[in-house]
Amino acid sequence: MLELSFEPPVHKFVSTHFDHAKIDVFIKREDLIHPFVSGNKWRKLKYVLEDARQKGMLHLVSFGGAYSNHLVALACAGARYGFKTSAYVRGEPVKNHMLNLCTTYGMELIFTDRESYKNKWQLFENRFDKNTAYFIDEGGKGNLAQKGCAEMISNITGFSHVCCAIGTGTTFAGIVNGLKKNTIAEGFCVLKNAEAINQEIEQMIHNKTICRIIHHHFHFGGYAKSNEIISDFIRKSATEQGILFDQVYTAKMMLGIIHLAQQGHYPKGSRILAIHTGGLLGLLSQL
Ligand SMILES: *Cc1c(COP(=O)(O)O)cnc(C)c1O
């Protein structure tokens, strides 16, 4: 089903901050995988869709906010592989370019008030038949998603650190589980006051020999909060290097890496691989 038509390339990212710290930073261009099933959402869905197909399911049902990269990815991938798709969208009915894409790919949107939204299984069972409809958790999180994410770094060697942004932490846990010894995994949490996520992530990690660090100081005010520093960084890296980052996840990771490099956090000679997890559709509402 979801087969990669090419292995996403690795591009060097140039910055005077990295020159001063005597480190090299490279970007794994997972954002190039697909325009709408971008980056880690593609990786997260790969085995989920396979599982649904094997179980003979016809209908994929999931959950997300009104700007969910996961829902767009699911709508697009579901349509490609012949599944019906439905999504519970948190909050009042709204229209935006992301949800328009979802409906263009045939996804049914069910707007759900914030209180009812909390009980996802209840919502699912009230409306769908468990024998034909397949439950996919918010953001696509779960073991199968993690397994797909581990493949992001399966062909990668020669790096001292691998970095990614953290939402649910599924991608980070998958990367840790896929890493070989002596590479340090660093995650950059984009949620505020989310220290409790460390425990959830630990439970997903079985490759305990990997050194792992989760940074909680680079959320820039909280989920989807942005500011001038972020938009300046996005504009500068797009203009000067032709690499676009999104304001919710990947720009915050990059600014985190830059800040840490300035603080001398990375030893001289470090070779850092930052995973560009995609999410660029979300940028279109901000430019
Ligand atoms: C969803 C998303 C993430 C977060 O992934 P998790 O597995 O939930 O931690 C990171 N980057 C982008 C671009 C995303 O869309």
The ligand as a Tripos MOL2 file, in Angstrom:
@<TRIPOS>MOLECULE
LIG
   15    15     1     0     0
SMALL
NO_CHARGES

@<TRIPOS>ATOM
      1 C1          1.9090   15.6320   13.7810 C.3       1 LIG1
      2 C2          3.2260   16.2820   13.5610 C.ar      1 LIG1
      3 C3          4.3010   16.1490   14.4750 C.ar      1 LIG1
      4 C4          4.1580   15.4450   15.7990 C.3       1 LIG1
      5 O1          4.2210   14.0740   15.7160 O.3       1 LIG1
      6 P1          3.9190   13.1590   16.9850 P.3       1 LIG1
      7 O2          4.1650   11.7870   16.5160 O.co2     1 LIG1
      8 O3          2.4800   13.3880   17.3580 O.co2     1 LIG1
      9 O4          4.8150   13.5890   18.0920 O.co2     1 LIG1
     10 C5          5.5270   16.7160   14.1570 C.ar      1 LIG1
     11 N1          5.6790   17.4210   13.0080 N.ar      1 LIG1
     12 C6          4.6920   17.5950   12.1240 C.ar      1 LIG1
     13 C7          4.9350   18.4040   10.9160 C.3       1 LIG1
     14 C8          3.4260   17.0300   12.3660 C.ar      1 LIG1
     15 O5          2.4380   17.2300   11.4720 O.3       1 LIG1
@<TRIPOS>BOND
     1     1     2 1
     2     2     3 ar
     3     2    14 ar
     4     3     4 1
     5     3    10 ar
     6     4     5 1
     7     5     6 1
     8     6     7 2
     9     6     8 1
    10     6     9 1
    11    10    11 ar
    12    11    12 ar
    13    12    13 1
    14    12    14 ar
    15    14    15 1
@<TRIPOS>SUBSTRUCTURE
     1 LIG1         1 GROUP 0 **** ****
